[in-house]
């Protein structure tokens, strides 16, 4: 579908990703060190066309960490304004499995909030910190590195 000029689609194209904010009873949160860029992030990835967001979270966390989770609730929606990626973050609890490095994660660790603030880029750290809140889901925008001011 094109607009009147015929050069661009009239519907913006976005990518949807999902991530799991897996929180243990002791308050530590599951993070991975990505093999492709070395960043510490939540386990997650692109949502497949044939799966629900919750199914995508379970699949991504298992693929990247070896841990099977149960999805509890949506805790945030985050849009990378530069790349057009919308990320849905869900609080999860561990059901089974032991964390281990995978083809996508060179390391898997359970970090405290202080460790998250020290080792993670703001746009990823805030996703875990938001998941600790019991209130309504957060909705935030960013440029891939820094959060955008509220509009």
C-alpha positions as CSV (number, residue, x, y, z in Angstrom):
1,X,0.0,0.0,0.0
2,X,1.4,3.4,-1.0
3,X,0.7,7.0,-0.2
4,X,-0.3,9.5,-2.9
5,X,3.3,10.0,-4.0
6,X,3.7,6.3,-4.5
7,X,7.3,6.2,-3.0
8,X,6.7,5.1,0.6
9,X,4.4,2.7,2.3
10,X,1.5,4.5,4.1
11,X,1.8,2.2,7.1
12,X,5.1,2.6,9.1
13,X,7.1,-0.6,9.4
14,X,8.1,-1.6,12.9
15,X,9.8,-4.7,14.3
16,X,8.4,-6.2,17.6
17,X,10.7,-7.8,20.1
18,X,10.0,-9.4,23.4
19,X,12.1,-9.8,26.5
20,X,11.9,-11.5,29.9
21,X,12.6,-9.8,33.1
22,X,13.2,-12.9,35.1
23,X,13.3,-12.1,38.8
24,X,14.3,-14.6,41.5
25,X,12.9,-14.7,45.0
26,X,16.1,-13.0,46.3
27,X,15.5,-10.1,43.9
28,X,18.4,-10.9,41.5
29,X,17.5,-10.6,37.8
30,X,18.6,-12.7,34.9
31,X,20.8,-11.1,32.3
32,X,22.8,-12.2,29.3
33,X,26.1,-11.0,27.8
34,X,25.3,-11.0,24.1
35,X,27.9,-12.7,21.9
36,X,27.3,-10.3,19.0
37,X,28.0,-7.0,20.8
38,X,29.2,-7.8,24.3
39,X,26.4,-5.9,26.0
40,X,24.6,-7.1,29.1
41,X,20.8,-7.2,28.3
42,X,17.6,-9.0,29.2
43,X,17.1,-12.3,27.3
44,X,14.8,-11.6,24.4
45,X,14.5,-11.2,20.6
46,X,12.3,-10.7,17.6
47,X,8.7,-12.0,18.0
48,X,7.8,-14.5,15.4
49,X,4.7,-14.0,13.2
50,X,3.0,-17.2,14.4
51,X,3.5,-16.8,18.2
52,X,1.9,-14.7,20.9
53,X,4.1,-12.3,22.9
54,X,4.0,-14.6,25.9
55,X,5.1,-17.6,23.7
56,X,7.9,-15.5,22.3
57,X,9.2,-14.6,25.7
58,X,9.3,-18.2,26.9
59,X,11.1,-19.3,23.7
60,X,13.6,-16.5,23.7
61,X,14.5,-16.9,27.4
62,X,14.9,-20.7,27.0
63,X,17.0,-20.3,23.8
64,X,19.3,-17.7,25.4
65,X,19.7,-19.0,28.9
66,X,18.5,-22.6,29.3
67,X,15.8,-21.5,31.7
68,X,12.1,-22.3,31.2
69,X,9.9,-19.5,32.6
70,X,6.3,-18.6,33.3
71,X,5.2,-15.2,32.1
72,X,3.5,-13.2,34.8
73,X,2.7,-9.7,33.4
74,X,3.6,-7.0,31.0
75,X,5.9,-4.5,32.7
76,X,6.9,-2.2,29.9
77,X,6.7,-1.1,26.3
78,X,9.9,0.5,24.8
79,X,10.4,2.0,21.4
80,X,13.7,2.5,19.8
81,X,12.9,5.7,17.8
82,X,16.0,5.3,15.6
83,X,15.5,1.7,14.5
84,X,11.7,1.4,14.7
85,X,11.8,-1.5,17.2
86,X,9.0,-1.9,19.8
87,X,10.0,-4.1,22.7
88,X,7.5,-5.7,25.1
89,X,9.0,-6.7,28.4
90,X,7.3,-9.2,30.7
91,X,8.1,-10.1,34.3
92,X,8.7,-13.8,34.5
93,X,9.5,-16.5,37.1
94,X,11.8,-19.4,36.6
95,X,10.1,-22.8,36.4
96,X,13.0,-25.2,35.5
97,X,16.4,-25.3,34.1
98,X,19.9,-24.1,35.0
99,X,21.4,-21.0,33.4
100,X,24.3,-21.5,31.0
101,X,26.0,-19.8,28.0
102,X,24.4,-20.4,24.7
103,X,25.0,-19.6,21.0
104,X,23.6,-16.1,21.6
105,X,24.9,-15.5,25.1
106,X,28.6,-15.7,26.1
107,X,27.6,-15.4,29.8
108,X,24.4,-15.7,31.8
109,X,24.2,-14.2,35.3
110,X,21.8,-13.2,38.1
111,X,22.5,-9.6,39.0
112,X,21.4,-7.3,41.8
113,X,19.9,-3.9,41.1
114,X,23.2,-2.2,41.9
115,X,25.1,-4.5,39.5
116,X,22.5,-3.8,36.8
117,X,22.9,-0.1,37.2
118,X,26.7,-0.5,37.0
119,X,27.0,-2.9,34.1
120,X,24.1,-2.2,31.8
121,X,23.3,0.6,29.3
122,X,20.5,2.8,30.6
123,X,17.9,1.7,28.0
124,X,18.3,-1.9,29.0
125,X,18.8,-1.4,32.8
126,X,15.6,0.6,33.0
127,X,13.6,-2.4,31.6
128,X,14.6,-4.5,34.6
129,X,14.2,-1.8,37.1
130,X,10.7,-1.0,35.7
131,X,9.8,-4.7,36.1
132,X,10.4,-4.4,39.8
133,X,7.6,-1.9,40.1
134,X,4.2,-3.2,40.9
135,X,2.3,-0.4,39.1
136,X,1.0,-0.2,35.5
137,X,3.4,-1.0,32.7
138,X,5.9,1.7,31.8
139,X,6.0,3.2,28.3
140,X,9.3,4.7,27.2
141,X,11.1,5.8,24.1
142,X,14.8,5.9,23.4
143,X,17.4,6.3,20.6
144,X,19.2,3.0,21.3
145,X,21.5,4.5,24.0
146,X,19.6,7.0,26.1
147,X,16.0,7.4,27.2
148,X,14.0,10.2,25.4
149,X,12.4,12.9,27.5
150,X,8.7,12.3,28.1
151,X,6.6,13.8,25.4
